[in-house]
Amino acid sequence: MKVLTEEKVIKVDQKIEEVENEGLVLMLGQIVTLFCINYIYTGKLIGVNKTCVKLQKAKIVYETGNFSDKHWKDAQELPNDWYVKRSSIESFGILKG
């Protein structure tokens, strides 16, 4: 018995423009927030490579509070610098101190 499957090919046309020092690299030295698959991390971004980023004075955010507030409602500081896999980052930016 032979099972036939139908494959759909979707072509997406897009213009790809490479911008130097954009994204995470642009934020080096600043306090960033990384929304990841399971957790939210925040800290001073001190390193970026192809596989991970390095945060200094890193915290895990358990409760954000209002995004307009200056500080997190509950952010637990990690004991050392912290590495986060880039593949787990869903979004990032400068949000709070």
ZIWOPE-V878277 format. One record per residue. RES is the residue in one letter. PHI is phi in radians with two decimals (none if undefined). D_LAST is the distance of its C-alpha to the last C-alpha in whole Angstrom. Layout:
res = (RES RES)
phi = (PHI PHI)
d_last = (D_LAST D_LAST)
//
This chain:
res = (M K V L T E E K V I K V D Q K I E E V E N E G L V L M L G Q I V T L F C I N Y I Y T G K L I G V N K T C V K L Q K A K I V Y E T G N F S D K H W K D A Q E L P N D W Y V K R S S I E S F G I L K G)
phi = (none -1.93 -1.76 -1.73 -2.11 -1.76 -1.83 -1.79 -1.95 -1.93 -1.69 -2.03 -1.66 -2.64 -1.61 -1.86 -2.15 -1.55 -2.04 -1.28 1.00 -1.92 1.31 -1.03 -1.04 -1.08 -1.64 -0.93 1.54 -1.93 -1.36 -2.04 -2.12 -2.00 -1.51 -1.94 -0.95 -1.97 -2.37 -1.95 -2.00 -2.50 2.84 -1.35 -1.34 -2.03 -2.76 -2.49 -2.39 -1.15 -1.89 -2.65 -2.13 -2.09 -1.94 -1.79 0.91 -1.25 -2.38 -1.75 -1.62 -1.68 -2.47 -1.38 1.25 -1.23 -1.15 -1.39 -1.19 -1.25 -2.22 -1.26 -1.20 -2.55 -2.25 -1.68 -1.27 -1.53 -1.26 -2.48 -1.01 -2.31 -1.84 -2.19 -1.18 -1.09 -1.17 -1.63 -1.38 -1.63 -2.76 -2.71 3.01 -1.74 -2.21 -2.49 -1.60)
d_last = (62 60 57 56 52 51 48 46 45 42 42 39 39 36 35 33 32 30 27 26 23 21 19 17 19 17 14 15 13 9 6 8 9 13 15 18 21 21 17 14 12 8 8 9 12 15 18 20 23 26 25 22 18 17 13 13 11 11 11 13 12 15 14 12 13 13 11 11 10 7 6 8 12 13 11 13 13 15 18 18 17 17 19 19 22 21 24 22 19 20 17 14 12 9 7 4 0)
//
